[in-house]
Amino acid sequence: MSAIADVVTGSVPVSQGQISAEIAELADEHRSGTADLAQPLLNYPPYRSSLLRHPLSELLPADPEGVELSAPCFGERDVHALDADLTIQHDGTPIGERIVIVGRVVDAHGRPVRRQLVEIWQANASGRYRHMRDQHPAPLDPHFTGIGRCLTDDLGCYRFTTIKPGPYPWRNHHNAWRPAHVHFSLFGTDFTQRMITQMYFPGDPLFALDPIYQSITDPGARARLVADYDHGVTTPEWATGYRWDIVLSGSVGTPMES
């Protein structure tokens, strides 16, 4: 464990080749085992900090009434239609490729999940978050905050207009880069029902190298995190379009962070 801690703090250089070899070895082990391959593994050695951050004790039941004393806004009066457009939140136009992301939130039987609060957050086109702890030496965009929200409609549909995020370094190992992605948060009716996941873009060359993406060892489940380019969603002279449906449960459920 001490060696792993050193890697997390950056004192032991670990190459991408070593990380890729660990990813391949674990994939072989899991294919022949009984582990749930469709969800991210909490203890996944190639994702170095997961060894220090994952829960070591049994989960404790939460008191829903106590949790709900400080809850997000779920009502339609609290979520404005313009909250879903991340490109108009400031006086100027953000830099980067404008995109539209649409999809449906459904249950295991394909039924729409209506009035679901969906929130997103992401890096800007240069791969930097507007957060004080992000020290990536890439430019901040004064016209892009990188957060948005909406409620699903009667068909379970959501829609966001945003800027395609860039990849960024994350110091898991030497020359480690995260594929471009958008974080999604979905709420039921209170905090205890929150689910978090990530959406990726098709054809990213960093997929095979990324321990977070590879911590889902079932290739089919990993593929469910990748959006499809949709030319029907693409708007002429304005934005390219992507479609990504979210299945909350069942055998083809979208992988979620625990």
Sequence and secondary structure as in RCSB ss.txt:
>XXXX:A:sequence
MSAIADVVTGSVPVSQGQISAEIAELADEHRSGTADLAQPLLNYPPYRSSLLRHPLSELLPADPEGVELSAPCFG
ERDVHALDADLTIQHDGTPIGERIVIVGRVVDAHGRPVRRQLVEIWQANASGRYRHMRDQHPAPLDPHFTGIGRC
LTDDLGCYRFTTIKPGPYPWRNHHNAWRPAHVHFSLFGTDFTQRMITQMYFPGDPLFALDPIYQSITDPGARARL
VADYDHGVTTPEWATGYRWDIVLSGSVGTPMES
>XXXX:A:secstr
 HHHHHHHHTSS   HHHHHHHHHHHHHHHHTS S TTS  SS TTSTTHHHHS  S      HHHHTTS    S
TTTS GGGGBTTSSSSS  SS EEEEEEEEE TTS B TT EEEEE   TTS  SSTT   SS   TT   EEEE
E  TTSEEEEEEE    EE  SSTT EE  EEEEEEESSSGGG EEEEEE TT TTGGG HHHHTS  HHHHHTT
B EE TTT BTTTBEEEE  EE SSTT    B 
